[in-house]
Amino acid sequence: MDYSYVDTSAWVALADSAEASHDRVAAALRDRPGCRVTSDHVLHETWTVMTETVKHPSVVRGVEHVAQAPNSVPGFRVRP
């Protein structure tokens, strides 16, 4: 199984279609099979950036959804 580590900049770009790198990040994640891996620290940072800049309830719900993934373990989140 392949894993891709997703950092804050990728989550933000993916969630906000107005971001310059949105299409590039979306394509990269779509074209690479496997699981997405991130950390609690990245999720916290992403949530902070998104609530301060985008301020759209669906974005906040998206970050919370990833954080509550059923296959998550303390310190890391794995999402297909």
C-alpha positions as a Markdown table, in Angstrom:
| # | Residue | x | y | z |
|---|---|---|---|---|
| 1 | Met | 0.0 | 0.0 | 0.0 |
| 2 | Asp | 1.3 | 3.5 | -0.9 |
| 3 | Tyr | 1.0 | 6.3 | 1.5 |
| 4 | Ser | 1.0 | 10.0 | 0.8 |
| 5 | Tyr | 1.8 | 12.5 | 3.6 |
| 6 | Val | -0.5 | 15.5 | 3.3 |
| 7 | Asp | 0.6 | 18.7 | 4.9 |
| 8 | Thr | -1.2 | 21.9 | 5.8 |
| 9 | Ser | -0.6 | 23.6 | 2.5 |
| 10 | Ala | -2.1 | 20.7 | 0.6 |
| 11 | Trp | -5.2 | 20.4 | 2.8 |
| 12 | Val | -5.8 | 24.2 | 2.5 |
| 13 | Ala | -5.3 | 24.2 | -1.3 |
| 14 | Leu | -7.6 | 21.2 | -1.6 |
| 15 | Ala | -10.4 | 22.7 | 0.4 |
| 16 | Asp | -10.3 | 26.2 | -1.1 |
| 17 | Ser | -10.9 | 26.3 | -4.9 |
| 18 | Ala | -9.7 | 29.9 | -4.9 |
| 19 | Glu | -6.1 | 28.8 | -3.9 |
| 20 | Ala | -3.7 | 29.0 | -6.8 |
| 21 | Ser | -2.5 | 25.4 | -6.3 |
| 22 | His | -6.0 | 23.9 | -5.8 |
| 23 | Asp | -6.2 | 22.1 | -9.2 |
| 24 | Arg | -2.6 | 20.9 | -9.0 |
| 25 | Val | -3.0 | 19.4 | -5.5 |
| 26 | Ala | -6.4 | 17.9 | -6.3 |
| 27 | Ala | -4.9 | 16.2 | -9.4 |
| 28 | Ala | -1.9 | 15.0 | -7.5 |
| 29 | Leu | -4.0 | 13.4 | -4.8 |
| 30 | Arg | -6.5 | 12.0 | -7.2 |
| 31 | Asp | -3.8 | 10.5 | -9.5 |
| 32 | Arg | -1.8 | 8.9 | -6.6 |
| 33 | Pro | -3.5 | 5.7 | -5.3 |
| 34 | Gly | -3.2 | 4.7 | -1.6 |
| 35 | Cys | -3.9 | 6.2 | 1.7 |
| 36 | Arg | -3.4 | 9.8 | 2.9 |
| 37 | Val | -1.5 | 10.3 | 6.1 |
| 38 | Thr | -1.3 | 13.4 | 8.2 |
| 39 | Ser | -0.6 | 14.3 | 11.8 |
| 40 | Asp | -2.6 | 15.9 | 14.6 |
| 41 | His | -0.3 | 18.9 | 14.4 |
| 42 | Val | -1.1 | 19.3 | 10.7 |
| 43 | Leu | -4.8 | 19.0 | 11.3 |
| 44 | His | -4.7 | 21.6 | 14.0 |
| 45 | Glu | -2.7 | 24.0 | 11.8 |
| 46 | Thr | -5.1 | 23.3 | 8.9 |
| 47 | Trp | -8.1 | 24.0 | 11.1 |
| 48 | Thr | -6.5 | 27.2 | 12.3 |
| 49 | Val | -5.7 | 28.5 | 8.8 |
| 50 | Met | -9.1 | 27.5 | 7.4 |
| 51 | Thr | -11.1 | 29.1 | 10.2 |
| 52 | Glu | -9.0 | 32.3 | 10.0 |
| 53 | Thr | -8.9 | 32.7 | 6.2 |
| 54 | Val | -11.7 | 30.7 | 4.5 |
| 55 | Lys | -14.3 | 30.9 | 7.3 |
| 56 | His | -16.7 | 28.5 | 5.6 |
| 57 | Pro | -18.5 | 26.0 | 7.8 |
| 58 | Ser | -18.1 | 23.2 | 5.3 |
| 59 | Val | -14.3 | 23.5 | 5.4 |
| 60 | Val | -14.3 | 23.3 | 9.2 |
| 61 | Arg | -16.6 | 20.2 | 9.0 |
| 62 | Gly | -14.2 | 18.7 | 6.4 |
| 63 | Val | -11.2 | 19.0 | 8.8 |
| 64 | Glu | -13.2 | 17.7 | 11.7 |
| 65 | His | -14.3 | 14.7 | 9.5 |
| 66 | Val | -10.6 | 13.8 | 8.8 |
| 67 | Ala | -9.8 | 14.1 | 12.5 |
| 68 | Gln | -12.5 | 11.7 | 13.4 |
| 69 | Ala | -11.7 | 9.1 | 10.8 |
| 70 | Pro | -12.5 | 5.6 | 12.1 |
| 71 | Asn | -9.0 | 4.3 | 11.1 |
| 72 | Ser | -7.1 | 7.0 | 12.9 |
| 73 | Val | -4.5 | 6.3 | 15.6 |
| 74 | Pro | -3.1 | 8.8 | 18.2 |
| 75 | Gly | -0.7 | 11.2 | 16.5 |
| 76 | Phe | -1.6 | 10.2 | 12.9 |
| 77 | Arg | -4.6 | 10.0 | 10.7 |
| 78 | Val | -4.9 | 7.7 | 7.7 |
| 79 | Arg | -7.6 | 8.3 | 5.2 |
| 80 | Pro | -8.1 | 6.4 | 1.9 |
